[in-house]
Amino acid sequence: MNRIQIKVATGNEKSRAIPLRLGFQYEGIERQRERCNNQYFDLQVFSLLKTDT
């Protein structure tokens, strides 16, 4: 496996802390990526590459 990606809802600080604690790199935001209850949410994207370890 070369790449692992984690996406978390913007504003969800508890979920955001997990990839940061594990050494993932912040890549950016996917705007209005997820729909829940007829409302769209932005997702923050984090990744970890094989070469990062």
CORLIN-V26589 format. One record per residue. N is the residue number from 1. RES is the residue in one small letter. PHI is phi in whole degrees, 0 to 359 (NA if undefined). OMEGA is omega in degrees with one decimal (999 if undefined). D_LAST is the distance of its C-alpha to the last C-alpha in Angstrom with 2 decimals. Layout:
N&RES&PHI&OMEGA&D_LAST / N&RES&PHI&OMEGA&D_LAST
//
This chain:
1&m&NA&-176.9&12.35 / 2&n&258&-173.3&10.78 / 3&r&216&172.5&11.12 / 4&i&239&-177.8&11.88 / 5&q&234&175.6&14.43 / 6&i&235&176.6&16.32 / 7&k&240&179.4&19.73 / 8&v&229&179.1&21.83 / 9&a&294&176.5&25.40 / 10&t&301&-179.3&26.06 / 11&g&96&178.5&27.58 / 12&n&269&-172.9&25.95 / 13&e&294&178.8&24.34 / 14&k&295&178.2&23.52 / 15&s&290&-179.9&21.53 / 16&r&295&-178.2&19.85 / 17&a&293&-176.0&18.66 / 18&i&295&-180.0&16.52 / 19&p&296&178.3&13.79 / 20&l&295&179.2&13.98 / 21&r&295&-177.8&13.66 / 22&l&272&176.1&10.54 / 23&g&89&177.1&8.77 / 24&f&290&178.1&9.95 / 25&q&264&176.6&11.62 / 26&y&285&-178.4&15.41 / 27&e&253&-179.3&17.00 / 28&g&148&-175.8&20.63 / 29&i&239&169.4&23.53 / 30&e&265&-174.4&25.24 / 31&r&287&178.5&28.80 / 32&q&46&-174.8&31.10 / 33&r&275&-173.3&28.73 / 34&e&243&179.2&29.77 / 35&r&248&178.1&33.39 / 36&c&213&-179.4&34.71 / 37&n&54&178.6&38.41 / 38&n&59&177.1&39.42 / 39&q&228&-179.7&37.10 / 40&y&263&-178.9&34.04 / 41&f&233&174.0&30.85 / 42&d&279&176.7&28.05 / 43&l&240&173.2&24.45 / 44&q&270&-176.3&21.42 / 45&v&249&176.6&18.43 / 46&f&233&178.3&14.76 / 47&s&219&175.5&11.86 / 48&l&226&179.2&8.19 / 49&l&261&177.8&7.36 / 50&k&305&-178.8&5.96 / 51&t&286&178.7&5.49 / 52&d&283&-176.0&3.80 / 53&t&266&999&0.00
//
